[in-house]
């Protein structure tokens, strides 16, 4: 992938490489990701091993693959957007530098702050895709375990999209946590590209070689270290994002307000004539009764998982975590995250 840092994207071939690299990263991280998310959003696990053991014993080995489909489909696209955004910002800075100092080569190396800014731009661009993809995955990973599909609020990525969009709308539902995702992505990918470029520049200057002559194992090492820097610098934002994307949508409050508003109309209908009409129409077929029961059960699931909203916004989420858990609350799940970061990021740069 180092050629992708050096040269602009080359149409279909480069996109295919990015998609493959993203899918490889998705496979490498998915088994650990559910442990990270559970640790970030729950207090029932003492550590990562305890979390993995309980998931295995209580939900079975297939539970580690919850939410797998969306990362495998989406991460390749995310990688392509990340590198595409980085190249666009890099070319902007190269042209700006050459305009300010004509003696510079048109493709001269950027300064470290400029590499950070280019990476941050890539992250912000990527956030439009990563926010809903990760939200869908997190909802599937954290919903209570149930033996039958009828007892689950979400049965597939499409059911997550449908439920969140219909109940909370696009902005408040599917794109919940977008603000903190933008901040996390800007910081994360700013540090990702900055760290990789710093290490590559340091190695080539020290040995007096071209970037194309750097060994593959060093590309993997520098890519892996960049992945560690990515997560260490942005992990508190990731915790806040996970908390917000497992929070309710405030449906219980909305339902209560609607019920209160409808109360006068209900009282007006409570007349003798209305009561007789209701009695006459109450004799419905059993099929209709079954449908009504299923709908009631579904609504109970929705209210139980999405009814109560704990965090009013990103700032409130930061405040509550700090007040209730201290600084340690912002680092829950960092162990398994750093464990997976090295191989996933290394694979992205080497493929």
N, C-alpha and C positions, 0 to 999 in steps of 0.2 A: 504493500500500500504506500510505500515511501514515494513511489513515482507520482502518486496522487497529490502529495504535498508539493512536489517540485513543479508539476505541469498542470495546466487546466484540465478539467475533465474532458475525456475523449469520447463523447457520445455514448452509444449503446454499450461498447466494450467496457468503459469505465463504470457505467451504471450497473452492468452485470456483476463486475467485481465487487462493487459496494454492496449490492444485494446479497451476494454470496457471503461476503465477510460478515454482514449483519446477521444472516441466518446462522452462520457458524457461532457467532457470539451469543445468539439467542439460545441455541442448544446448550452451550457451555454454562450459561447462567441460570437457566430456568429452574433446575433442581434446588439451587440454593436460594433463589429469590423469594420463594414462599416463606422460608425460615426468616429472612430479613424482614419481610413485611409483617409477619406475625409478631416478631419481637418488637417492632416499631409501634404496633397498634394494640397490643394486648399485655396484660400483666400476669398471665397465668403460666408463663414459662420462666424458669430461673436462668437459663442460658441457651445458646444455640443447640447444643447437643440434646438438652432436655426437650426443646421445641421439636427437633427432628424426630426424636424417639416417640413423643406423644402423637405427632402427626401420623407416623407409621403405625402405631398400635391402635389408635382410635379411628383413623380414617383410611388406612391401607396405603400401600405404596403408590397407587395411582393418584393419590392426593397431591403428590409433589408435582404433578403435571397440570394442576388446575391453572387455567389461564394461559396455557402453553400456546394456543393457536394465535392469539393476537401478537405476542412478541415475535413469533416466527414469521408472520406476515409483515409486521410493521417495522421491525428493527432494521431489516435491509433497506427499506425506504428511508428510515431515519439516518442511517449511515450515509446514504447517497445525498440527502439534504444537508447533513453536517459538512461533508467535504465540499459539496457544491457551494454552500454559503461561505465556507472558509476561503475557497478559491476566489469568489467574487470580491470579498473584502480584501484579500491579499492583493489582487490586481489593482484595486482602488488605491491602496497604500503605495504600491510600486509606482503607479502613474503619478501620484502626488509627490513622492520622494524625487522622482526623476524631473518633474516640473520645477521643484524647488532647488534641486542641485543637478543641472544638466550633465555634469561630469559622471554622475552615477550611471551604471548600466541599467537598462530598463527593467531587468529582472533581479536587481540587487536584493540581498537579504534585508528583511525588515528588522526594525528594532524589536526588542523583547516586548515593550508595551504595545507595539503594533500587532505582534503575533497574538497577544492576549486579546486585544480588541477584535481582531479578525475571528478568533475562536469564539468570543462572546457573541458576535453577530451570528455565527453559525448556530450557536446554541439557541438564541432567541428565535431564529428562523425555524429550527427544529421543534421548538416547544409547541407549535401549532399542531404537530403530528403526535408528539410524545405524550402530551397531556391526556387526550382521550384514550390513546392506546393503553397507557399505564393505568388510567382510571378503570377501564374495563377489566384489565388483568387483576387489579387489586380487589375489586368487588367480587370476582370469582374466587380469589384466593382466601378471602376472609369471611365469606358467608358461612353461617353455622352448618356443620355437617348434618346431612339428612339422608335417610336410607332410600327414600323414593323421590323421583323428580317432582312429584306433586307437592312435596314438603319443602322444596327449594324455591327461593325467590327468583334465582337466575339459573337457567339450564344451559346457556350457551352465550358466546359473545353478543350475538344478535339480540338475545333477550335482555341483556344488560343495556344495550343501546336503546332498545324500545322502552324499557322501564324508566331509565334515567331521563330520557328525552320527553316522554309523555308526562311524567310526574314533576320533573323539575325544570323542563325546558332545555334548550341547548346550552346556554351560558351557565345557568345555575345547576343544571343537572350533569350533562355529559362533560362539559368543560369546567366542572368544579375543581378549584385548585389551580386555575390557569395562571394567576398572578404569581404565586410562589414557584410554579413550574418555570416561568420565564426567568425569575431571579436565579433559581438553581441551575438551569441550563446555561445561562450566561456565565456564571461563575465556574461551573464544571468544565465547559468546553473551552473557556478562556484559559484555564489552567492546564487542560489536556494538551492543546496545541502548543502552548507556551513551553511546557515541560519537555515535550518531545523535540521541539525545535531547539531548545537550549541544549539538550543532551547531544543531539546530532551535530550542532554547531561546535560544541566543545570537543567532541571526538574528532571531527574532521580537521579542526584547527590544530589540535594537539599532535595529530599524526601526519598532517599535511597531505590529506587525501581528498578525493572527490566524494560526494555523498553516495554516488552509485557504487563506490568501492567498499562501503561499510558492510560488514558481514551480516548475514541473515539473522544469526543468533543475537547480534547486537540490536538489530531493528526490533526483534521481539522483546529484548530486555528493556530498551528505551520506551517502547510502546507500553509494556507492562508497568513500568515506573510512572509513566504518564497517567495510566489508569488509576494507580494508587493516589496520585496527586489530585486527580479529578474528584474522587470520592471524599478524601480527607477535607478538601476545601469546600465541599458543597453538602456534606452529609446532614447537618442540622436542617437545611432547607428541605431535604428529602424526607426527613422525619415529619416535618410539618405538613408536607404535601400528602404523605401517606395517611396522617391523622385526618386531614380534611377530606380525603377521598374515601374514607371509611365512615365518615360522619353522616348523619341523617340530612334530609333536605328540608326539615321543618314542616313536614306534612301534617303532623298532629296539631300544630298550632293553627294551620290553615283550615283543617277539618273542624276544629272547635269553633273557629270564627264563623264558618259557613253554617254549622249547626245552630249557633246562637242567632244568626241572621234569619234562619228559616223557622225558628221557634214560633213566632207570631202566626205565620201561615199555617203551621201544623195545628195550633190551637183553634184557628178559625175553621179548620176542616173537621174538628171534633164535634160535629152536630149530629142529632139522631139520624137524619137522612144519610149523612156521610158514613156513619157507623154501619147502617143497614147495607149501603152499597159496598162497603169494605167487606162485610161479612159474606155478601153474595159472591164477590170476586175472589174470596180467599181460597176457594176450593180449586186449586190449580193442579195440573197433572204432576205425577211424581217426577217426571223428567225435568220439569221446570224447577221443582224443589231441589233436585240434585244440582242443577246449574246454579241456582241461587246459593246453595251451600258451598259449592266450589268457588264461586265469586267471593263469598264471605271469607273463606279461608285464605284466598289470595290477598284480599284486602288486609286481613290480619297480618300476613307476612310482610306486606308493604309497610304497614304502620309500625310493625315491630323493628324493622331494619332501617327504614327511612323516615320514620315519623318525627323523632326528636333530633333537633340540630344542636349539638353541643358547642360548636365554635361559630361565632358570628362572622368572623373573617380571619384573614391570615394573621393580623396583628394580635387578635384575641387568642388564636391558637398558640402563637409564640408565648404569650403572657401566661396562659394556663399551664403549659408544659413547664415553664420556668418556676412558677409558684408552687406547683404540686410535686415536681420531680427534680428540680434543680437543673444544673447544667448537664448532669448525667442523662437526663431525659432526651436530650438532643443527640445522643450517641448510641441509643439502643439499636442493636443489630449491626453495628459497624464491623464486628469481627467477621461474620460470614461475607459481608460485602467486600471487605478488603481481600478476603481469601479468593473470591471469584474475580476480582478486578484485574489482577495480573494476567491470567490466561486469556480472559475475554478481550482486554485491550491489546495484548500482544498479538492475538489472532487477527484483530482488525487491521493492524498496521502491516502485518506480514503477508496476509492473503493477497 
